[in-house]
């Protein structure tokens, strides 16, 4: 769910996936998979994405168990 929440945040805020991918140092296809297929990632990559977005990881973890 975290990946889909990040994807929705990007969409809602007009942020391109390619921008995030470049800043984080991952491929465009990887960020697309994260946002659309909700890949399970390690917390460090989620943290890096959140840092680029300027939001806390907790924002996307709300409701996760």
N, CA, C and O of each residue as an XYZ file, in Angstrom:
260
protein
N       0.805     -1.207      0.000
C       0.000      0.000      0.000
C       0.841      1.262      0.000
O       0.398      2.284     -0.524
N       2.021      1.229      0.560
C       2.841      2.430      0.655
C       3.176      2.958     -0.735
O       3.092      4.161     -0.982
N       3.552      2.071     -1.635
C       3.891      2.489     -2.996
C       2.727      3.161     -3.698
O       2.900      4.186     -4.356
N       1.558      2.594     -3.562
C       0.370      3.197     -4.174
C       0.053      4.553     -3.551
O      -0.389      5.471     -4.242
N       0.277      4.674     -2.261
C       0.058      5.972     -1.595
C       1.048      7.009     -2.115
O       0.684      8.165     -2.329
N       2.278      6.603     -2.317
C       3.272      7.513     -2.885
C       2.848      7.899     -4.305
O       2.923      9.068     -4.681
N       2.411      6.928     -5.079
C       1.942      7.212     -6.441
C       0.790      8.198     -6.453
O       0.754      9.099     -7.291
N      -0.144      8.039     -5.543
C      -1.278      8.963     -5.465
C      -0.807     10.350     -5.052
O      -1.314     11.353     -5.556
N       0.153     10.414     -4.144
C       0.704     11.700     -3.716
C       1.342     12.420     -4.903
O       1.150     13.623     -5.083
N       2.094     11.685     -5.702
C       2.719     12.284     -6.885
C       1.656     12.848     -7.817
O       1.767     13.979     -8.290
N       0.639     12.062     -8.073
C      -0.440     12.480     -8.957
C      -1.156     13.717     -8.409
O      -1.388     14.681     -9.138
N      -1.496     13.682     -7.141
C      -2.223     14.787     -6.508
C      -1.431     16.086     -6.506
O      -2.005     17.174     -6.535
N      -0.103     15.962     -6.471
C       0.754     17.142     -6.367
C       1.481     17.483     -7.666
O       2.349     18.356     -7.688
N       1.123     16.795     -8.743
C       1.705     17.098    -10.048
C       3.201     16.852    -10.137
O       3.912     17.560    -10.851
N       3.676     15.850     -9.415
C       5.098     15.512     -9.422
C       5.310     14.324    -10.351
O       4.624     13.308    -10.240
N       6.248     14.456    -11.252
C       6.517     13.379    -12.210
C       7.343     12.270    -11.570
O       8.269     12.523    -10.798
N       6.988     11.050    -11.907
C       7.736      9.900    -11.404
C       9.195      9.982    -11.831
O      10.087      9.601    -11.073
N       9.442     10.473    -13.035
C      10.817     10.564    -13.541
C      11.667     11.502    -12.696
O      12.865     11.269    -12.532
N      11.065     12.562    -12.157
C      11.783     13.483    -11.274
C      12.241     12.753    -10.017
O      13.394     12.867     -9.601
N      11.323     12.005     -9.423
C      11.650     11.266     -8.195
C      12.708     10.203     -8.489
O      13.659     10.041     -7.725
N      12.543      9.491     -9.581
C      13.502      8.450     -9.941
C      14.910      9.024    -10.077
O      15.871      8.444     -9.572
N      15.029     10.153    -10.753
C      16.336     10.781    -10.949
C      16.949     11.204     -9.619
O      18.133     10.968     -9.377
N      16.158     11.822     -8.768
C      16.665     12.316     -7.481
C      17.062     11.180     -6.540
O      18.013     11.306     -5.768
N      16.329     10.077     -6.611
C      16.598      8.942     -5.724
C      17.704      8.052     -6.293
O      18.391      7.352     -5.548
N      17.870      8.083     -7.619
C      18.905      7.263     -8.248
C      18.414      5.884     -8.644
O      19.157      4.905     -8.585
N      17.137      5.817     -9.053
C      16.580      4.559     -9.543
C      16.026      4.782    -10.945
O      15.895      5.921    -11.392
N      15.706      3.714    -11.623
C      15.198      3.826    -12.993
C      13.744      4.300    -12.994
O      13.024      4.167    -12.004
N      13.341      4.852    -14.128
C      11.948      5.267    -14.290
C      11.006      4.071    -14.154
O       9.924      4.193    -13.580
N      11.414      2.929    -14.677
C      10.550      1.748    -14.586
C      10.416      1.271    -13.140
O       9.367      0.752    -12.756
N      11.468      1.441    -12.337
C      11.407      1.036    -10.927
C      10.417      1.904    -10.158
O       9.612      1.378     -9.389
N      10.460      3.229    -10.350
C       9.527      4.099     -9.633
C       8.106      3.842    -10.108
O       7.163      3.913     -9.319
N       7.949      3.544    -11.385
C       6.632      3.211    -11.916
C       6.098      1.942    -11.264
O       4.931      1.885    -10.876
N       6.939      0.937    -11.144
C       6.532     -0.306    -10.493
C       6.182     -0.086     -9.025
O       5.233     -0.678     -8.511
N       6.950      0.767     -8.355
C       6.673      1.066     -6.948
C       5.283      1.668     -6.818
O       4.500      1.262     -5.960
N       4.979      2.641     -7.676
C       3.719      3.377     -7.576
C       2.514      2.595     -8.091
O       1.408      2.746     -7.572
N       2.720      1.773     -9.092
C       1.594      1.089     -9.730
C       1.412     -0.363     -9.304
O       0.289     -0.865     -9.272
N       2.493     -1.028     -8.982
C       2.406     -2.443     -8.609
C       2.603     -2.642     -7.120
O       2.524     -3.763     -6.616
N       2.866     -1.532     -6.411
C       3.021     -1.560     -4.958
C       4.073     -2.578     -4.528
O       3.823     -3.434     -3.679
N       5.256     -2.466     -5.135
C       6.345     -3.363     -4.780
C       6.734     -3.201     -3.323
O       6.653     -2.109     -2.761
N       7.146     -4.273     -2.734
C       7.643     -4.235     -1.370
C       9.109     -3.822     -1.416
O       9.917     -4.443     -2.107
N       9.444     -2.776     -0.682
C      10.806     -2.250     -0.685
C      11.367     -2.198      0.719
O      10.646     -2.353      1.704
N      12.668     -1.977      0.790
C      13.237     -1.751      2.108
C      12.942     -0.312      2.536
O      12.701      0.558      1.700
N      12.964     -0.089      3.788
C      12.603      1.220      4.352
C      13.532      2.329      3.877
O      13.108      3.481      3.780
N      14.767      2.016      3.586
C      15.719      3.046      3.161
C      15.291      3.661      1.837
O      15.381      4.877      1.674
N      14.832      2.858      0.893
C      14.382      3.405     -0.385
C      13.119      4.234     -0.201
O      12.994      5.309     -0.787
N      12.190      3.749      0.600
C      11.008      4.554      0.906
C      11.413      5.877      1.554
O      10.861      6.928      1.228
N      12.370      5.822      2.465
C      12.846      7.030      3.133
C      13.432      8.017      2.122
O      13.153      9.214      2.192
N      14.235      7.528      1.193
C      14.837      8.399      0.177
C      13.767      9.064     -0.683
O      13.861     10.250     -0.999
N      12.753      8.293     -1.056
C      11.659      8.852     -1.856
C      10.953      9.941     -1.066
O      10.678     11.017     -1.598
N      10.662      9.675      0.181
C       9.977     10.659      1.026
C      10.826     11.908      1.218
O      10.297     13.019      1.236
N      12.115     11.739      1.360
C      13.011     12.881      1.516
C      12.950     13.776      0.283
O      12.903     15.000      0.407
N      12.949     13.179     -0.896
C      12.826     13.939     -2.140
C      11.493     14.682     -2.181
O      11.422     15.820     -2.645
N      10.446     14.034     -1.697
C       9.114     14.641     -1.714
C       8.923     15.667     -0.602
O       7.981     16.458     -0.644
N       9.794     15.660      0.373
C       9.679     16.600      1.479
C       8.576     16.250      2.464
O       8.012     17.129      3.115
N       8.271     14.964      2.571
C       7.256     14.502      3.519
C       7.847     13.376      4.363
O       8.842     12.756      3.986
N       7.226     13.127      5.493
C       7.718     12.058      6.358
C       7.224     10.702      5.871
O       6.154     10.592      5.274
N       8.007      9.696      6.131
C       7.618      8.333      5.789
C       6.356      7.938      6.533
O       5.542      7.171      6.017
N       6.189      8.452      7.732
C       5.015      8.142      8.535
C       3.717      8.494      7.808
O       2.700      7.821      7.982
N       3.757      9.555      6.992
C       2.571      9.965      6.227
C       2.055      8.805      5.369
O       0.845      8.604      5.260
N       2.953      8.057      4.773
C       2.570      6.961      3.899
C       2.380      5.646      4.624
O       1.788      4.714      4.080
N       2.877      5.563      5.850
C       2.725      4.340      6.642
C       1.446      4.310      7.458
O       1.086      3.261      7.993
N       0.758      5.422      7.566
C      -0.472      5.459      8.346
C      -1.448      4.400      7.852
O      -1.741      4.303      6.660
N      -1.933      3.623      8.783
C      -2.875      2.573      8.437
C      -2.237      1.241      8.096
O      -2.938      0.246      7.909
N      -0.906      1.210      8.012
C      -0.216     -0.042      7.722
C      -0.047     -0.846      8.999
O       0.108     -0.279     10.081
N      -0.075     -2.151      8.877
C       0.152     -3.019     10.035
C       1.257     -3.970      9.729
O       1.613     -4.794     10.572
